[in-house]
Amino acid sequence: MLSLRRITSSGAYLPEVDGLRFIAIASVVWYHIALHAETVSGAYSTHNFVSAFLMNLLMHGYEGVGVFFAISGFILGLPFAKWYLCNAKPVNLRSYLLRRVTRLEPPYISNLLMRLPLTPAAKHMTFGQVMPHFLASLVYMHVIVFGSQPIVHWGSWSLEIEVQFYLLAPLFALAIFRFRPLLRRISLALLLVGAGFVQNPWTHGHLRFELSILNYGQFFLAGFLVADLYATVLPRWKESWLWDVVSIPLWLLIFSVPIPIAHILIPPAAVVLFIAAFKSKLSRAFFRIPAVCTIGGMCYSIYLTHPLIMDICYVPLSRIRALRPFWPDLIVGEVIVSAAVLLGGAAFFVVIERPCMDKNWPQKLVAWFRKRGPFLRRDSKIHSEQSEDRVSISP
């Protein structure tokens, strides 16, 4: 488990954050499995309260993306909050931007390259037709350029929003953390609650706005508010069972409401839920379970790879007639496909993502090639001499 744990650039590890990531990625994966069962097997029927309640949670699992956005807001906002509010080490913007390139780009580009050869047949398009979509996704501009969800990896619409916030976060921090405590917290709280009421009428149906920071900014700002509290007052708060009493029903609530309401509910709810992750007793214990932290720490790899792995799994499973009814399809999917998604995501994490978590990996790679240089040149020289020998003895 320890060998799979994420590497942080600061060296400080918050297991509760990976626990929150576990909730987010599990809800997204299980939602896609439930959606597949509904698409293939038709409408489902719920005969009792338990099955109805379960399906309601699964079919709202896409709200995990909003939880991801709030987590990103917290992670990106915390260094700035410590800088502006606690006189900690200033954030080096050059290192901040370079870290994005070295940490997240290799897994993202690798994922797109894996999908590129498969996309033309899957989308019934020519390779030439797919390439503009691939290039737009490569620079996180597909939604802006084409006004539609990405074709090569449709889930990267959320990553495009992440990049937009990543670029804007230093400006947000400069604007927000300069205010006095009461003013900035009241301002953030009003934004979290009010943004959802304003957005829906003018973003609905316009994907360039609907799938952009303009429609999801308050989710990231919820993370900023938690970062503010975590850096200033949260260390003085005591753990309490009261946070469990409040947070557990709230988790069930945010995965039970439709999108328009979720845009209003999730940002302020995320503030409460994230504080509870640090200050509750039962929830905090769950988030700190090694297996939960480990899976949550691999969320980026799992998010990138799970649609492709699901497609591969369902090729043989779809031929089994016994799985055609909804509930067998759902149960097998949640058990077998979830396990395959986890294994595939873990392999991608170990091979591609985790090495890139070392902020010095580019320098180490260059040093490795320099060290290997003499051996490579020697091998090349030996190969050349052998070739000359073969030429000289040929008739």
PyMOL commands that set and color helices and strands:
alter all, ss='L'
color gray80, all
select helices_A, chain A and resi 2-4+15-41+49-58+61-86+93-123+127-138+142-146+154-176+181-203+207-210+213-232+234-236+242-254+259-279+282-287+290-297+299-317+321-323+326-357+361-393
alter helices_A, ss='H'
color red, helices_A
deselect
rebuild
show_as cartoon
